[in-house]
Amino acid sequence: MNIFITGTDTDVGKTVVTAGLASYFQNKGKKTAVFKPVQSGAELEQGQLIAPDLKFVEKINPNVTTLATYNLKHAVAPSLAAELENVEISIDKILKDYSTLAAQHDVVLVEGAGGIMAPVYRNFLIIDLIKKFNIPMIIIARPNLGTINHTLLTVNAARQYNIKVLGFIISNYPTHTQDLAIKTAPKIIENLAGIKVLGCVPEMDLAKDNLLKVITQYIDLESW
């Protein structure tokens, strides 16, 4: 089972959810990998650029395989980072890395960069990459006002490319909120988009909360 995990925007919680899901599948006995085709905002450690998103996954569960094809230091859209750093991104190399992981693992979670219309390289977008992988996707959305619009736009874009959407997950959900927009958004998105809310993951203190426990409790993992 291979899934692309995208967001309605940047910093919506993709990496946290991805790490939790990867740990869940690995602990279920599924050989699991997390693949980051392009990491913007890579960090320099011991003279080498590393992907902070994958570093977080490894922290949550060191048994999960991680791989990034390209690590770019500028924290901007991948296409711009590649241009600034004079890096020629090869889509074929990304596809080869993905195929290798898929052949060696039961589950591969591919984490995107930003939303699905973010440019990977020149005029090649994240959505084009998902289409090349030919795998379904899950959308990670934010809870507050505007998320209906952003989520529906993401779903509609995916459908134009004939990409299957398994459902959406709302991250950093304020559990005891009285905000009517936040409380009603999941059901409205379900009804308008015709897809299922797979869960509403609450706000967490990652230094204290057990991510795997939270993911297992708040995401309907058995339905997909």
MARBA-3410 file (N, C-alpha, C, O; in Angstrom, 1 decimal):
224
0.8,-1.2,0.0,0.0,0.0,0.0,0.9,1.2,0.0,1.7,1.5,0.9 ~ 0.8,2.1,-1.0,1.5,3.3,-1.1,0.6,4.5,-1.2,-0.4,4.4,-2.0 ~ 0.9,5.5,-0.5,0.0,6.7,-0.4,0.8,8.0,-0.5,1.9,8.1,0.1 ~ 0.3,8.9,-1.2,0.9,10.3,-1.2,0.2,11.1,-0.2,-1.0,11.2,-0.2 ~ 1.0,11.8,0.6,0.4,12.6,1.7,0.7,14.1,1.3,1.8,14.5,1.3
-0.4,14.8,1.0,-0.2,16.2,0.6,-0.9,17.1,1.6,-1.6,16.6,2.5 ~ -0.7,18.4,1.5,-1.4,19.3,2.4,-2.2,20.4,1.6,-2.0,20.5,0.4 ~ -3.1,21.1,2.2,-3.8,22.2,1.6,-2.8,23.4,1.5,-3.2,24.3,0.8 ~ -1.7,23.3,2.2,-0.8,24.4,2.2,0.5,23.9,2.9,0.6,22.8,3.3 ~ 1.4,24.8,3.1,2.6,24.4,3.8,2.4,24.6,5.3,1.5,25.3,5.8
3.1,23.8,6.1,3.0,23.9,7.6,1.6,23.6,8.1,1.1,24.2,9.1 ~ 1.0,22.6,7.5,-0.4,22.2,8.0,-0.3,20.9,8.9,-1.3,20.4,9.4 ~ 0.9,20.3,9.0,1.0,19.1,9.8,1.3,17.8,9.1,1.1,16.8,9.6 ~ 1.7,18.0,7.8,2.0,16.8,7.0,3.0,15.8,7.6,2.8,14.6,7.7 ~ 4.1,16.4,8.1,5.2,15.6,8.6,4.8,14.9,9.9,5.2,13.7,10.0
4.1,15.6,10.7,3.7,14.9,12.0,2.8,13.8,11.7,2.9,12.7,12.3 ~ 1.8,14.0,10.9,0.8,12.9,10.5,1.6,11.8,9.8,1.3,10.6,10.1 ~ 2.4,12.1,8.9,3.2,11.1,8.1,4.0,10.2,9.1,4.0,9.0,8.9 ~ 4.7,10.9,10.0,5.5,10.1,11.0,4.7,9.2,11.8,5.1,8.1,12.1 ~ 3.5,9.7,12.2,2.6,8.8,13.1,2.1,7.7,12.3,2.0,6.5,12.8
1.7,7.9,11.0,1.2,6.8,10.2,2.3,5.8,9.9,2.0,4.6,10.0 ~ 3.5,6.3,9.6,4.6,5.4,9.3,4.9,4.5,10.5,5.1,3.3,10.4 ~ 4.9,5.1,11.7,5.2,4.3,12.9,4.1,3.3,13.1,4.4,2.2,13.6 ~ 2.9,3.7,12.9,1.7,2.7,13.0,1.9,1.5,12.1,1.8,0.4,12.6 ~ 2.1,1.7,10.9,2.3,0.6,9.9,3.5,-0.3,10.2,3.4,-1.5,10.2
4.6,0.4,10.6,5.8,-0.4,10.9,5.6,-1.2,12.2,6.0,-2.4,12.2 ~ 4.9,-0.7,13.1,4.6,-1.5,14.3,3.6,-2.6,14.1,3.5,-3.5,14.9 ~ 2.8,-2.5,13.0,1.9,-3.5,12.6,2.6,-4.7,11.8,1.9,-5.6,11.4 ~ 3.9,-4.6,11.7,4.6,-5.6,11.0,4.7,-5.3,9.5,5.2,-6.2,8.8 ~ 4.4,-4.2,9.0,4.5,-3.8,7.6,5.9,-3.1,7.5,6.1,-2.1,8.1
6.7,-3.5,6.6,7.9,-2.9,6.3,7.6,-1.5,5.6,7.1,-1.5,4.5 ~ 7.9,-0.4,6.3,7.4,0.9,5.9,8.6,1.8,5.6,9.6,1.8,6.2 ~ 8.3,2.7,4.6,9.3,3.7,4.2,8.6,5.0,4.0,7.4,5.1,3.7 ~ 9.3,6.1,4.3,8.8,7.5,4.1,9.7,8.1,3.0,10.9,8.2,3.2 ~ 9.1,8.5,1.9,9.9,9.1,0.8,9.6,10.6,0.6,8.4,10.9,0.6
10.6,11.3,0.6,10.5,12.8,0.4,11.2,13.1,-0.9,12.4,13.2,-1.0 ~ 10.5,13.2,-2.0,11.1,13.5,-3.3,12.1,14.7,-3.3,13.2,14.6,-3.8 ~ 11.6,15.8,-2.8,12.4,17.0,-2.7,12.1,17.7,-1.3,11.0,18.0,-1.0 ~ 13.2,17.9,-0.6,13.1,18.6,0.7,13.7,20.0,0.6,14.9,20.2,0.3 ~ 12.8,21.0,0.7,13.3,22.4,0.8,13.6,22.7,2.3,13.0,22.0,3.2
14.5,23.6,2.5,14.8,23.9,3.9,15.6,22.9,4.6,15.5,22.7,5.8 ~ 16.5,22.1,3.8,17.3,21.1,4.4,18.3,21.7,5.3,18.7,22.9,5.2 ~ 18.7,20.9,6.3,19.7,21.4,7.4,21.0,20.8,7.2,21.2,19.7,6.8 ~ 22.0,21.6,7.5,23.4,21.2,7.3,23.9,20.5,8.6,23.9,21.2,9.7 ~ 24.3,19.3,8.5,24.8,18.5,9.7,26.0,17.8,9.2,26.0,17.0,8.3
27.1,18.1,9.9,28.4,17.4,9.6,28.8,17.5,8.1,29.2,16.6,7.5 ~ 28.5,18.7,7.6,28.9,19.0,6.2,28.0,18.4,5.2,28.3,18.4,4.0 ~ 26.8,17.9,5.6,25.9,17.2,4.7,24.5,17.8,4.9,24.1,17.9,6.1 ~ 23.8,18.0,3.8,22.4,18.5,3.9,21.5,17.3,4.2,21.5,16.3,3.6 ~ 20.7,17.5,5.3,19.7,16.4,5.6,18.3,16.9,5.7,18.1,18.1,5.9
17.3,16.1,5.5,15.9,16.4,5.5,15.4,16.5,6.9,15.3,15.4,7.5 ~ 15.0,17.6,7.4,14.4,17.7,8.8,13.1,16.9,8.9,12.9,16.4,10.0 ~ 12.4,16.8,7.8,11.1,16.1,7.9,11.4,14.6,8.2,10.7,13.9,9.0 ~ 12.4,14.1,7.5,12.8,12.7,7.6,13.5,12.4,9.0,13.3,11.3,9.5 ~ 14.2,13.4,9.4,14.8,13.3,10.7,13.8,13.2,11.8,14.0,12.4,12.8
12.7,13.9,11.7,11.6,13.7,12.6,10.9,12.4,12.6,10.6,11.8,13.6 ~ 10.7,11.8,11.3,10.2,10.5,11.2,11.1,9.5,11.9,10.6,8.6,12.6 ~ 12.4,9.6,11.7,13.4,8.7,12.3,13.3,8.8,13.8,13.5,7.8,14.6 ~ 13.1,10.0,14.3,13.0,10.2,15.8,11.8,9.4,16.4,11.9,8.9,17.4 ~ 10.7,9.5,15.6,9.5,8.8,16.1,9.6,7.3,16.0,9.2,6.6,16.9
10.2,6.8,14.9,10.4,5.4,14.8,11.6,5.1,13.9,11.6,5.2,12.7 ~ 12.8,4.8,14.6,14.0,4.6,13.8,14.0,3.3,12.9,14.9,3.1,12.1 ~ 12.9,2.5,13.0,12.9,1.3,12.1,12.2,1.6,10.8,12.3,0.8,9.9 ~ 11.7,2.8,10.6,11.1,3.2,9.4,12.2,3.7,8.4,13.1,4.5,8.8 ~ 12.2,3.2,7.2,13.2,3.6,6.2,12.8,5.0,5.7,11.7,5.3,5.5
13.9,5.8,5.5,13.6,7.2,5.0,14.6,7.5,3.9,15.7,7.0,3.8 ~ 14.0,8.3,2.9,14.9,8.6,1.8,14.4,9.9,1.2,13.2,10.1,1.0 ~ 15.3,10.8,0.9,15.0,12.1,0.1,15.9,12.0,-1.1,17.1,11.8,-1.0 ~ 15.3,12.2,-2.3,16.1,12.3,-3.5,16.9,13.5,-3.6,18.1,13.5,-3.9 ~ 16.3,14.7,-3.2,17.0,16.0,-3.3,16.8,16.7,-2.0,15.7,16.9,-1.5
17.9,17.2,-1.4,17.9,18.1,-0.2,18.4,19.4,-0.7,19.5,19.6,-1.1 ~ 17.5,20.4,-0.5,17.8,21.8,-0.9,17.8,22.7,0.3,16.8,22.6,1.1 ~ 18.7,23.6,0.4,18.8,24.3,1.7,17.9,25.5,1.8,17.5,25.9,2.9 ~ 17.5,26.1,0.7,16.6,27.2,0.7,15.1,26.8,1.1,14.6,25.9,0.5 ~ 14.5,27.5,2.1,13.2,27.1,2.5,12.1,27.8,1.6,11.4,28.7,2.1
12.1,27.5,0.4,11.2,28.1,-0.6,10.6,26.9,-1.5,11.0,25.8,-1.2 ~ 9.8,27.2,-2.4,9.3,26.2,-3.3,10.5,25.4,-3.9,11.5,26.0,-4.3 ~ 10.3,24.1,-4.1,11.4,23.3,-4.6,12.0,23.8,-5.9,13.2,23.8,-6.1 ~ 11.2,24.2,-6.8,11.7,24.7,-8.1,12.6,25.9,-8.0,13.6,26.0,-8.6 ~ 12.2,26.9,-7.1,13.0,28.0,-6.8,14.3,27.7,-6.1,15.4,28.2,-6.4
14.2,26.8,-5.1,15.4,26.3,-4.4,16.4,25.7,-5.3,17.6,25.9,-5.2 ~ 15.9,24.9,-6.2,16.8,24.2,-7.2,17.4,25.2,-8.1,18.6,25.1,-8.4 ~ 16.7,26.2,-8.5,17.3,27.3,-9.4,18.3,28.1,-8.6,19.4,28.4,-9.2 ~ 18.1,28.4,-7.4,19.0,29.2,-6.6,20.3,28.4,-6.3,21.4,29.0,-6.2 ~ 20.2,27.1,-6.2,21.3,26.3,-5.9,21.9,25.6,-7.1,22.8,24.7,-6.9
21.4,25.9,-8.3,22.0,25.4,-9.5,21.9,23.8,-9.5,22.8,23.1,-10.0 ~ 20.7,23.3,-9.1,20.5,21.9,-9.1,19.5,21.5,-10.2,18.5,22.1,-10.3 ~ 19.9,20.6,-11.0,19.1,20.0,-12.0,18.3,18.9,-11.4,18.8,17.8,-11.2 ~ 17.0,19.1,-11.2,16.2,18.0,-10.7,15.7,17.1,-11.8,15.2,17.5,-12.8 ~ 16.0,15.8,-11.6,15.6,14.8,-12.6,14.4,14.0,-12.0,14.4,13.4,-11.0
13.3,14.2,-12.8,12.1,13.5,-12.4,12.3,12.0,-12.5,11.7,11.2,-11.7 ~ 13.1,11.5,-13.5,13.3,10.1,-13.6,14.1,9.6,-12.4,13.8,8.4,-12.0 ~ 15.0,10.4,-11.8,15.7,9.9,-10.6,14.7,9.8,-9.5,14.8,8.8,-8.7 ~ 13.8,10.7,-9.3,12.8,10.6,-8.3,12.0,9.4,-8.4,11.7,8.7,-7.5 ~ 11.5,9.1,-9.7,10.7,7.9,-9.9,11.5,6.6,-9.7,10.9,5.7,-9.2
12.8,6.7,-10.0,13.6,5.5,-9.8,13.7,5.2,-8.3,13.6,4.0,-7.8 ~ 14.0,6.2,-7.5,14.1,6.1,-6.0,12.8,5.6,-5.5,12.8,4.7,-4.6 ~ 11.6,6.1,-5.9,10.3,5.6,-5.5,10.1,4.2,-5.8,9.7,3.4,-5.0 ~ 10.4,3.8,-7.0,10.2,2.4,-7.5,11.1,1.4,-6.7,10.6,0.3,-6.3 ~ 12.3,1.8,-6.3,13.2,1.0,-5.5,12.5,0.8,-4.1,12.5,-0.3,-3.6
12.1,1.9,-3.5,11.4,1.8,-2.2,10.2,0.9,-2.2,9.9,0.1,-1.4 ~ 9.4,1.1,-3.3,8.1,0.4,-3.4,8.4,-1.1,-3.6,7.6,-1.9,-3.1 ~ 9.4,-1.5,-4.2,9.8,-2.9,-4.4,10.3,-3.6,-3.2,10.2,-4.8,-3.0 ~ 10.8,-2.8,-2.2,11.4,-3.3,-1.0,10.6,-3.2,0.2,11.0,-3.7,1.3 ~ 9.4,-2.5,0.1,8.6,-2.2,1.3,7.1,-2.6,1.1,6.7,-2.5,0.0
6.5,-2.9,2.2,5.0,-3.1,2.1,4.2,-1.8,2.0,3.2,-1.8,1.4 ~ 4.7,-0.8,2.6,4.1,0.5,2.7,5.1,1.6,2.4,6.2,1.7,3.0 ~ 4.8,2.5,1.4,5.6,3.7,1.2,4.7,4.9,1.3,3.7,5.0,0.5 ~ 5.0,5.8,2.2,4.3,7.0,2.4,5.2,8.1,1.7,6.3,8.4,2.2 ~ 4.6,8.8,0.7,5.3,9.8,0.0,4.8,11.2,0.5,3.7,11.5,0.4
5.7,11.9,1.1,5.3,13.2,1.6,5.7,14.3,0.6,6.8,14.5,0.2 ~ 4.7,15.1,0.2,4.9,16.2,-0.7,5.5,17.4,-0.1,6.0,17.4,1.1 ~ 5.6,18.5,-0.9,6.1,19.8,-0.4,5.0,20.8,-0.6,4.7,21.1,-1.8 ~ 4.5,21.4,0.5,3.4,22.4,0.3,2.2,21.7,-0.2,1.9,20.6,0.1 ~ 1.4,22.4,-1.1,0.2,21.9,-1.7,0.5,21.2,-3.0,1.6,21.1,-3.4
-0.5,20.6,-3.6,-0.3,19.8,-4.8,0.0,20.6,-6.0,0.4,20.1,-7.1 ~ -0.2,22.0,-6.0,0.1,22.8,-7.1,1.5,23.5,-7.0,1.8,24.3,-7.8 ~ 2.2,23.1,-5.9,3.5,23.6,-5.8,4.5,23.1,-6.9,4.4,21.9,-7.2 ~ 5.3,23.9,-7.4,6.2,23.5,-8.5,7.4,22.7,-7.9,8.1,23.1,-7.0 ~ 7.6,21.5,-8.5,8.8,20.7,-8.2,10.0,21.2,-8.9,11.1,21.4,-8.4
9.9,21.4,-10.2,11.0,21.8,-11.1,10.4,22.4,-12.3,9.7,21.8,-13.1 ~ 10.8,23.6,-12.6,10.3,24.4,-13.7,8.8,24.3,-13.7,8.1,24.8,-12.8 ~ 8.1,23.8,-14.8,6.7,23.8,-14.8,6.1,22.4,-14.4,4.9,22.2,-14.7 ~ 6.9,21.6,-13.7,6.4,20.3,-13.3,6.0,20.4,-11.8,6.8,20.8,-11.0 ~ 4.7,20.1,-11.5,4.1,20.4,-10.2,4.0,19.1,-9.4,4.2,18.0,-9.9
3.8,19.3,-8.1,3.5,18.1,-7.2,2.5,17.2,-7.8,2.6,16.0,-7.7 ~ 1.4,17.8,-8.3,0.3,17.0,-8.8,0.7,16.1,-10.0,0.2,15.0,-10.1 ~ 1.7,16.6,-10.8,2.2,15.8,-11.9,3.0,14.7,-11.3,3.0,13.6,-11.9 ~ 3.7,14.9,-10.2,4.5,13.8,-9.6,3.5,12.7,-9.0,3.8,11.5,-9.2 ~ 2.4,13.1,-8.4,1.5,12.1,-7.9,0.9,11.3,-9.0,0.8,10.1,-8.9
0.6,11.9,-10.1,0.1,11.2,-11.3,1.2,10.2,-11.8,0.8,9.1,-12.2 ~ 2.4,10.6,-11.8,3.5,9.7,-12.2,3.6,8.5,-11.3,3.8,7.4,-11.8 ~ 3.5,8.7,-10.0,3.5,7.6,-9.1,2.3,6.7,-9.2,2.4,5.5,-8.9 ~ 1.2,7.2,-9.7,0.0,6.5,-9.8,-0.5,5.8,-8.5,-0.8,4.6,-8.5 ~ -0.5,6.7,-7.5,-1.0,6.2,-6.2,-2.0,7.2,-5.6,-2.1,8.3,-6.0
-2.9,6.7,-4.7,-3.9,7.6,-4.1,-3.3,8.5,-3.1,-2.1,8.4,-2.7 ~ -4.1,9.5,-2.8,-3.5,10.5,-1.8,-4.4,10.8,-0.7,-5.7,10.5,-0.7 ~ -3.9,11.3,0.4,-4.6,11.8,1.6,-4.2,13.3,1.7,-3.1,13.6,1.6 ~ -5.2,14.0,2.1,-5.0,15.5,2.2,-5.0,15.8,3.7,-5.8,15.4,4.5 ~ -3.9,16.6,4.1,-3.8,17.1,5.5,-4.3,18.6,5.4,-3.7,19.3,4.6
-5.3,18.9,6.2,-5.8,20.3,6.2,-5.7,20.9,7.6,-5.6,20.2,8.6 ~ -5.7,22.2,7.6,-5.7,23.0,8.8,-7.2,23.1,9.3,-8.1,22.9,8.5 ~ -7.4,23.4,10.6,-8.8,23.4,11.1,-9.5,24.7,11.0,-10.8,24.7,11.0 ~ -8.9,25.8,10.8,-9.5,27.1,10.9,-10.2,27.6,9.7,-10.2,27.0,8.6 ~ -10.8,28.8,9.8,-11.6,29.4,8.7,-10.8,29.4,7.4,-9.6,29.9,7.4
-11.4,29.0,6.3,-10.7,28.9,5.0,-10.3,27.5,4.6,-10.0,27.2,3.4 ~ -10.4,26.6,5.5,-10.0,25.2,5.2,-11.0,24.5,4.3,-10.6,23.6,3.5 ~ -12.3,24.9,4.3,-13.2,24.3,3.4,-12.8,24.7,1.9,-12.7,23.8,1.1 ~ -12.5,25.9,1.7,-12.1,26.4,0.4,-10.8,25.6,-0.1,-10.8,25.1,-1.2 ~ -9.8,25.6,0.7,-8.5,25.1,0.4,-8.6,23.5,0.1,-8.0,23.0,-0.8
-9.4,22.9,1.0,-9.6,21.4,0.8,-10.3,21.1,-0.4,-10.0,20.1,-1.2 ~ -11.4,21.8,-0.7,-12.2,21.5,-1.9,-11.4,21.8,-3.2,-11.5,21.1,-4.2 ~ -10.6,22.9,-3.2,-9.8,23.1,-4.3,-8.8,22.0,-4.6,-8.5,21.6,-5.7 ~ -8.2,21.5,-3.5,-7.2,20.4,-3.6,-7.9,19.1,-4.1,-7.4,18.5,-5.0 ~ -9.1,18.8,-3.6,-9.8,17.6,-4.1,-10.2,17.8,-5.6,-10.0,16.9,-6.4
-10.7,19.0,-6.0,-11.1,19.2,-7.4,-9.9,19.1,-8.3,-10.0,18.6,-9.4 ~ -8.7,19.6,-7.9,-7.5,19.5,-8.7,-7.1,18.1,-8.9,-6.7,17.7,-10.0 ~ -7.2,17.3,-7.8,-6.8,15.9,-7.9,-7.7,15.1,-8.9,-7.3,14.3,-9.7 ~ -9.0,15.4,-8.8,-10.0,14.7,-9.7,-9.8,15.1,-11.1,-10.0,14.3,-12.0 ~ -9.3,16.3,-11.4,-9.0,16.7,-12.8,-7.9,15.9,-13.4,-7.8,15.7,-14.6
-7.0,15.4,-12.5,-5.9,14.5,-12.9,-6.2,13.0,-12.7,-5.4,12.2,-12.9 ~ -7.5,12.7,-12.3,-7.9,11.3,-12.1,-7.1,10.7,-11.0,-6.7,9.5,-11.1 ~ -6.7,11.5,-10.0,-6.0,10.9,-8.8,-7.0,10.6,-7.7,-7.9,11.4,-7.4 ~ -7.0,9.4,-7.2,-7.9,9.0,-6.1,-7.6,9.7,-4.8,-6.4,9.7,-4.4 ~ -8.6,10.2,-4.2,-8.4,10.8,-2.9,-9.1,9.9,-1.8,-10.3,9.7,-1.8
-8.2,9.4,-0.9,-8.7,8.4,0.1,-9.5,9.2,1.2,-10.4,8.6,1.8 ~ -9.2,10.4,1.4,-9.9,11.2,2.4,-9.0,12.3,2.9,-8.0,12.6,2.3 ~ -9.5,13.0,4.0,-8.7,14.1,4.5,-8.6,14.0,6.0,-9.5,13.4,6.7 ~ -7.5,14.6,6.5,-7.3,14.6,8.0,-7.1,16.0,8.4,-6.3,16.7,7.7 ~ -7.7,16.5,9.4,-7.5,17.8,9.9,-6.5,17.7,11.0,-6.7,17.0,12.0
-5.5,18.5,10.9,-4.4,18.5,11.9,-4.5,19.7,12.8,-5.1,20.7,12.5 ~ -3.9,19.5,14.0,-3.9,20.6,15.0,-5.3,21.1,15.4,-5.6,22.3,15.5 ~ -6.2,20.1,15.5,-7.6,20.4,15.7,-7.8,20.8,17.2,-7.5,20.0,18.1 ~ -8.4,22.0,17.5,-8.6,22.3,18.9,-9.8,21.6,19.4,-11.0,22.0,19.1 ~ -9.6,20.5,20.2,-10.6,19.6,20.6,-11.9,20.2,21.2,-13.0,19.9,21.0
-11.6,21.2,22.1,-12.7,21.8,22.9,-13.2,23.1,22.3,-13.7,24.0,23.0 ~ -12.9,23.4,21.0,-13.3,24.6,20.4,-14.8,24.9,20.4,-15.6,24.0,20.3 ~ -15.1,26.2,20.6,-16.5,26.6,20.4,-16.7,27.4,19.1,-17.7,27.9,18.8 ~ -15.6,27.4,18.3,-15.6,28.1,17.0,-16.5,27.4,16.1,-16.2,26.2,15.7 ~ -17.6,28.0,15.6,-18.6,27.3,14.8,-17.9,26.9,13.4,-18.3,25.8,12.9
-17.1,27.7,12.9,-16.4,27.4,11.6,-15.6,26.2,11.7,-15.6,25.3,10.8 ~ -14.8,26.0,12.8,-14.0,24.9,13.0,-14.8,23.6,13.3,-14.5,22.5,12.8 ~ -15.8,23.7,14.1,-16.7,22.6,14.5,-17.4,22.0,13.3,-17.6,20.8,13.2 ~ -17.8,22.8,12.3,-18.7,22.4,11.2,-17.9,22.0,10.0,-18.4,21.3,9.1 ~ -16.6,22.5,9.9,-15.9,22.3,8.7,-15.7,20.8,8.2,-15.9,20.6,7.0
-15.4,19.9,9.1,-15.2,18.5,8.6,-16.4,17.9,7.9,-16.3,17.3,6.9 ~ -17.6,18.1,8.5,-18.8,17.6,7.9,-19.2,18.3,6.6,-19.6,17.7,5.6 ~ -18.9,19.6,6.5,-19.2,20.4,5.3,-18.3,19.9,4.2,-18.8,19.7,3.1 ~ -17.0,19.7,4.5,-16.1,19.2,3.5,-16.5,17.8,3.0,-16.5,17.5,1.8 ~ -16.9,16.9,3.9,-17.3,15.6,3.6,-18.5,15.7,2.6,-18.5,15.0,1.6
-19.5,16.5,2.9,-20.7,16.6,2.1,-20.4,17.2,0.7,-20.9,16.7,-0.3 ~ -19.6,18.2,0.7,-19.4,19.0,-0.6,-18.4,18.2,-1.5,-18.5,18.2,-2.7 ~ -17.4,17.6,-0.9,-16.4,16.9,-1.6,-16.7,15.4,-1.9,-16.2,14.9,-2.9 ~ -17.6,14.9,-1.1,-17.9,13.5,-1.3,-16.7,12.6,-0.9,-16.6,11.4,-1.4 ~ -15.9,13.0,0.1,-14.8,12.2,0.6,-14.9,12.2,2.1,-15.6,13.0,2.7
-14.2,11.2,2.7,-14.4,11.0,4.2,-13.3,11.7,5.0,-12.2,11.8,4.6 ~ -13.8,12.3,6.1,-12.8,12.8,7.1,-12.3,11.6,7.8,-13.0,10.9,8.5 ~ -11.0,11.3,7.7,-10.3,10.1,8.3,-10.0,10.4,9.8,-9.8,9.4,10.5 ~ -10.0,11.7,10.1,-9.7,12.0,11.5,-9.4,13.4,11.7,-9.1,14.2,10.8 ~ -9.5,13.9,13.0,-9.2,15.2,13.4,-8.1,15.0,14.5,-8.5,14.7,15.6
-6.9,15.3,14.1,-5.8,15.1,15.1,-5.6,16.3,15.9,-5.5,17.4,15.4 ~ -5.7,16.2,17.3,-5.7,17.3,18.1,-4.3,18.0,18.2,-3.3,17.4,17.8 ~ -4.3,19.2,18.7,-3.1,19.9,19.0,-2.3,19.1,20.0,-2.8,18.5,20.9 ~ -1.0,19.0,19.8,-0.1,18.2,20.6,1.1,18.9,21.1,1.6,19.9,20.4 ~ 1.6,18.5,22.2,2.9,18.9,22.6,3.8,17.7,22.3,3.9,16.7,23.1
4.6,17.8,21.2,5.4,16.7,20.8,6.5,16.3,21.7,7.0,15.2,21.6 ~ 6.8,17.1,22.7,7.8,16.8,23.7,7.2,15.9,24.8,7.9,15.2,25.5 ~ 5.9,15.9,24.9,5.2,15.2,25.9,4.2,14.1,25.4,4.1,13.0,26.0 ~ 3.5,14.4,24.4,2.5,13.5,23.9,3.1,12.3,23.1,4.1,12.5,22.4 ~ 2.5,11.2,23.2,2.9,10.0,22.4,2.2,10.1,21.0,1.0,9.8,20.9
3.0,10.4,20.0,2.4,10.6,18.7,1.6,9.4,18.2,0.5,9.5,17.7 ~ 2.2,8.2,18.3,1.6,7.0,17.8,0.3,6.8,18.5,-0.7,6.4,17.8 ~ 0.2,7.0,19.8,-1.0,6.8,20.5,-2.1,7.8,20.1,-3.3,7.4,19.9 ~ -1.7,9.0,19.8,-2.7,10.0,19.4,-3.2,9.7,18.0,-4.4,9.8,17.7 ~ -2.3,9.3,17.1,-2.6,9.0,15.7,-3.6,7.8,15.7,-4.6,7.8,15.0
-3.3,6.8,16.5,-4.1,5.6,16.6,-5.5,5.9,17.1,-6.5,5.4,16.7 ~ -5.6,6.8,18.1,-6.8,7.2,18.7,-7.7,8.1,17.8,-8.9,7.9,17.8 ~ -7.1,9.0,17.1,-7.9,10.0,16.4,-8.1,9.8,14.9,-8.8,10.5,14.2 ~ -7.4,8.8,14.3,-7.5,8.6,12.9,-8.1,7.2,12.6,-7.7,6.2,13.3 ~ -9.1,7.1,11.8,-9.8,5.9,11.4,-8.9,5.1,10.5,-9.0,5.1,9.3
-7.9,4.4,11.1,-6.9,3.7,10.2,-7.4,2.4,9.6,-6.9,2.0,8.6 ~ -8.4,1.8,10.1,-8.9,0.5,9.6,-9.7,0.7,8.3,-9.9,-0.2,7.5 ~ -10.3,1.9,8.1,-11.2,2.1,7.0,-10.5,2.2,5.6,-11.1,2.1,4.6 ~ -9.1,2.4,5.7,-8.4,2.5,4.4,-7.1,1.7,4.5,-6.4,1.7,3.5
END
